[in-house]
Amino acid sequence: MSTHVVQVDKDQEVLQVLQEEVDQLNLGNAVITLIGAVNEAEVSVMAKDNESIDYLRRYSQPMELSGTGEVTDGKVHLHVTLAGEDITAAGHLHRAVVGGFFVRAYLTPVSA
């Protein structure tokens, strides 16, 4: 099983591009590693007193992004760390749009 490299370019949404590639490759299960930069992101974090409650946070500025995740039953699931001029944030990724740079993701198929 070889690793597939996916590049997400300017103005593209990270999860959408990755999910399209997973669908095209017909990947059922895989490990994902990613690195790059985005201009917008939405991540959720758990409430400190109730792990079943998620708070959605939106960020809009150039940010470095690194993350890991998985493909389970063909569905992409990512957790990321973001760092901008005045913020550092982490959580479950709901949306991220690439600005002037790119995000590169490495999809490595695994047996379930």
TILUMKOL-267664 format. One record per residue: x, y, z of N, C-alpha, C in turn; residue in one letter. Coordinates in steps of 0.05 Angstrom, whole numbers, padded with zeros to 5 digits. Layout:
! residues N
SITE n_east n_north   n_up ca_east ca_north  ca_up c_east c_north   c_up r
SITE      X       Y      Z       X        Y      Z      X       Y      Z A
...
! end
This chain:
! residues 112
SITE n_east n_north   n_up ca_east ca_north  ca_up c_east c_north   c_up r
SITE  00017  -00024  00000   00000    00000  00000  00018   00025  00000 M
SITE  00014   00042 -00020   00030    00065 -00022  00015   00090 -00012 S
SITE  00031   00110 -00003   00020    00135  00006  00012   00153 -00017 T
SITE -00011   00165 -00016  -00020    00184 -00036 -00017   00212 -00026 H
SITE -00005   00229 -00043  -00001    00257 -00035 -00023   00274 -00049 V
SITE -00036   00290 -00033  -00057    00307 -00043 -00050   00336 -00037 V
SITE -00050   00353 -00057  -00045    00381 -00052 -00071   00397 -00054 Q
SITE -00076   00413 -00034  -00099    00431 -00034 -00088   00459 -00039 V
SITE -00098   00472 -00061  -00087    00497 -00070 -00105   00521 -00062 D
SITE -00095   00545 -00069  -00108    00570 -00062 -00138   00569 -00068 K
SITE -00153   00579 -00049  -00183    00582 -00050 -00197   00555 -00048 D
SITE -00183   00533 -00044  -00197    00507 -00041 -00201   00501 -00012 Q
SITE -00223   00486 -00007  -00229    00478  00021 -00217   00450  00026 E
SITE -00202   00448  00048  -00186    00425  00054 -00202   00399  00056 V
SITE -00223   00399  00073  -00238    00374  00076 -00252   00365  00050 L
SITE -00262   00384  00035  -00275    00377  00010 -00256   00364 -00010 Q
SITE -00233   00375 -00013  -00213    00364 -00032 -00204   00336 -00022 V
SITE -00199   00333  00004  -00190    00307  00014 -00212   00286  00011 L
SITE -00237   00294  00017  -00259    00274  00015 -00262   00266 -00015 Q
SITE -00260   00285 -00033  -00262    00278 -00062 -00240   00259 -00070 E
SITE -00216   00263 -00060  -00194    00245 -00067 -00198   00217 -00055 E
SITE -00207   00216 -00030  -00213    00191 -00017 -00234   00176 -00032 V
SITE -00255   00190 -00041  -00276    00177 -00057 -00265   00167 -00084 D
SITE -00249   00183 -00097  -00237    00175 -00123 -00219   00151 -00120 Q
SITE -00204   00150 -00098  -00185    00127 -00094 -00200   00103 -00082 L
SITE -00225   00108 -00074  -00240    00086 -00061 -00226   00076 -00036 N
SITE -00216   00095 -00020  -00203    00088  00005 -00223   00083  00027 L
SITE -00223   00060  00039  -00241    00055  00061 -00229   00063  00088 G
SITE -00203   00058  00091  -00190    00064  00116 -00162   00074  00110 N
SITE -00153   00096  00123  -00127    00107  00118 -00119   00124  00142 A
SITE -00093   00130  00143  -00082    00149  00162 -00076   00174  00146 V
SITE -00081   00198  00158  -00076    00223  00144 -00057   00240  00161 I
SITE -00037   00251  00148  -00020    00271  00160 -00020   00295  00141 T
SITE -00022   00320  00152  -00023    00343  00135 -00007   00366  00146 L
SITE  00001   00384  00128   00017    00407  00135  00012   00429  00114 I
SITE  00013   00454  00123   00010    00476  00104  00001   00501  00118 G
SITE -00015   00517  00103  -00024    00542  00114 -00052   00548  00102 A
SITE -00069   00561  00119  -00096    00568  00110 -00102   00597  00119 V
SITE -00123   00608  00107  -00131    00635  00115 -00157   00635  00131 N
SITE -00172   00613  00130  -00197    00611  00146 -00198   00583  00157 E
SITE -00210   00581  00181  -00213    00554  00192 -00236   00554  00212 A
SITE -00249   00532  00215  -00269    00527  00235 -00262   00501  00249 E
SITE -00258   00502  00275  -00252    00478  00291 -00271   00477  00315 V
SITE -00275   00453  00325  -00291    00451  00349 -00274   00439  00371 S
SITE -00281   00448  00395  -00268    00438  00420 -00290   00429  00439 V
SITE -00283   00412  00457  -00302    00402  00477 -00304   00421  00501 M
SITE -00328   00422  00511  -00332    00438  00536 -00317   00425  00559 A
SITE -00305   00441  00576  -00287    00430  00597 -00302   00414  00617 K
SITE -00328   00418  00620  -00343    00403  00640 -00363   00383  00628 D
SITE -00363   00380  00601  -00380    00361  00588 -00370   00354  00560 N
SITE -00357   00331  00558  -00344    00323  00533 -00363   00318  00510 E
SITE -00389   00317  00516  -00409    00313  00494 -00418   00339  00482 S
SITE -00408   00362  00492  -00415    00388  00481 -00391   00399  00466 I
SITE -00395   00407  00441  -00374    00419  00424 -00379   00448  00420 D
SITE -00358   00464  00421  -00359    00492  00415 -00345   00497  00389 Y
SITE -00358   00509  00370  -00347    00515  00344 -00333   00542  00345 L
SITE -00308   00543  00336  -00292    00567  00336 -00284   00573  00307 R
SITE -00287   00599  00299  -00280    00607  00272 -00256   00626  00273 R
SITE -00237   00623  00254  -00214    00639  00253 -00210   00649  00225 Y
SITE -00202   00674  00221  -00199    00685  00195 -00174   00703  00195 S
SITE -00151   00690  00189  -00126    00703  00186 -00106   00682  00175 Q
SITE -00084   00690  00164  -00065    00670  00155 -00054   00654  00179 P
SITE -00055   00627  00177  -00047    00610  00199 -00032   00585  00187 M
SITE -00011   00578  00202   00002    00552  00196 -00017   00531  00205 E
SITE -00016   00508  00191  -00034    00486  00198 -00018   00460  00198 L
SITE -00021   00444  00218  -00011    00417  00218 -00033   00399  00230 S
SITE -00034   00374  00222  -00055    00357  00232 -00051   00328  00226 G
SITE -00068   00312  00239  -00069    00284  00234 -00098   00276  00234 T
SITE -00103   00253  00223  -00130    00243  00222 -00132   00215  00211 G
SITE -00156   00209  00203  -00161    00182  00193 -00184   00183  00172 E
SITE -00184   00162  00156  -00207    00156  00140 -00218   00130  00151 V
SITE -00243   00131  00159  -00256    00107  00170 -00282   00103  00154 T
SITE -00285   00079  00143  -00308    00073  00126 -00312   00094  00104 D
SITE -00289   00105  00093  -00291    00124  00071 -00295   00153  00079 G
SITE -00296   00159  00105  -00302    00186  00115 -00277   00198  00128 K
SITE -00270   00223  00119  -00247    00237  00129 -00254   00250  00156 V
SITE -00235   00247  00175  -00237    00258  00202 -00210   00270  00210 H
SITE -00209   00296  00215  -00183    00309  00220 -00183   00325  00246 L
SITE -00160   00325  00259  -00155    00343  00281 -00130   00359  00274 H
SITE -00131   00386  00279  -00110    00403  00270 -00100   00422  00293 V
SITE -00077   00432  00288  -00066    00454  00304 -00061   00477  00286 T
SITE -00070   00501  00294  -00068    00525  00278 -00051   00546  00293 L
SITE -00034   00560  00279  -00019    00581  00292 -00018   00606  00274 A
SITE -00027   00628  00285  -00027    00654  00271 -00011   00674  00287 G
SITE -00012   00699  00277   00003    00720  00290 -00004   00723  00320 E
SITE -00030   00721  00326  -00038    00725  00353 -00056   00703  00364 D
SITE -00056   00679  00351  -00072    00657  00361 -00058   00631  00358 I
SITE -00064   00613  00376  -00057    00585  00373 -00083   00570  00380 T
SITE -00091   00552  00362  -00116    00537  00366 -00113   00509  00357 A
SITE -00129   00491  00368  -00129    00463  00360 -00157   00452  00364 A
SITE -00163   00431  00349  -00189    00418  00352 -00196   00402  00328 G
SITE -00221   00393  00327  -00232    00378  00305 -00238   00397  00282 H
SITE -00227   00391  00258  -00231    00409  00236 -00258   00405  00223 L
SITE -00272   00428  00219  -00298    00428  00205 -00295   00440  00178 H
SITE -00276   00460  00175  -00273    00474  00150 -00247   00489  00151 R
SITE -00232   00490  00128  -00208    00506  00126 -00204   00513  00096 A
SITE -00199   00538  00091  -00195    00547  00063 -00166   00557  00061 V
SITE -00153   00547  00040  -00125    00555  00034 -00124   00583  00023 V
SITE -00105   00599  00032  -00101    00626  00022 -00079   00626  00001 G
SITE -00058   00641  00007  -00037    00644 -00013 -00017   00621 -00014 G
SITE -00020   00601  00002  -00001    00579  00002 -00015   00553 -00006 F
SITE -00011   00531  00009  -00023    00505  00002 -00024   00489  00027 F
SITE -00039   00467  00025  -00038    00446  00046 -00032   00421  00031 V
SITE -00014   00405  00042  -00008    00379  00030 -00016   00358  00050 R
SITE -00030   00338  00040  -00039    00316  00057 -00027   00290  00046 A
SITE -00021   00272  00065  -00009    00246  00058 -00029   00225  00068 Y
SITE -00040   00210  00049  -00060    00189  00056 -00047   00162  00053 L
SITE -00046   00147  00075  -00034    00121  00075 -00055   00100  00082 T
SITE -00063   00084  00062  -00083    00063  00067 -00074   00044  00089 P
SITE -00094   00035  00105  -00089    00015  00125 -00111  -00006  00124 V
SITE -00105  -00030  00134  -00125   -00051  00136 -00141  -00047  00162 S
SITE -00167  -00050  00160  -00184   -00046  00183 -00183  -00069  00202 A
! end
